[in-house]
């Protein structure tokens, strides 16, 4: 009986720890696809990056020949109800050829996708048609609720590169990794991933000329996590559970 009770305690604590993070996007591009068309509602959750000319998935990476003004998008739905997940971690490997600048954008949506959503995917100068995905644009495109820029929580209805979460100059490569606190979004202090219905990830290129500065992206991940204090609490619970197990065994 004690053994069964001990296993129950440990299983419960492990279940709590397992809920400490929710994967939003995890793509090593081994099975992703791309499509050169407008982004429709049916493309959500399909692991399909909708991109302008030049984007493709090949060799286990998302690549582009860096056609000027080209962008590619992925939209996933979010269904977590865990209000403790107030941070989003972002990481990916990148390589940007000379003559190009790579921009990354991400928006958190709080409403449902419009019935006739068909957002455009490319513009110029490393931007994209953000207003196509904004709240009820023209009454038919976009999401029904407010949206928030992952970088600062502000609106992304404009297409300025100032709204980019991050950017990389040509001739650079490496791994980008950053954590973003979303708790203050919506003008409050209790915003969490539970308030998010969908999110969009966008890569856009500003190339000096068509075909210059090829781009490669791999191992893309976005995950919702608790703030560090919550992790410490979970660690304490697991430690307490271990002590309880040891005492019962004695």
Secondary structure, DSSP 8 states (H G I E B T S, - for coil): -HHHHHHHHHHHHHHHHHTTEEEEEEE-SSS-EEESS-EEGGGTTS-EEEE-TTEEEETTEEEE---TT-EEEEEEE-----TT--EEEEEEEEEE-TTEEEEEEEEEE-S-B-TT-EE----STT---GGGSSTTBTTTBSBSS-EEETTTS----S--GGG-SEEEETTEEEEEEEEEE-TTGGGSS---GGG-SEEEEEEEEEESSTT-S-EEEEEEEEEEE--HHHHHHHHHHHHHHHHHHHHHH-
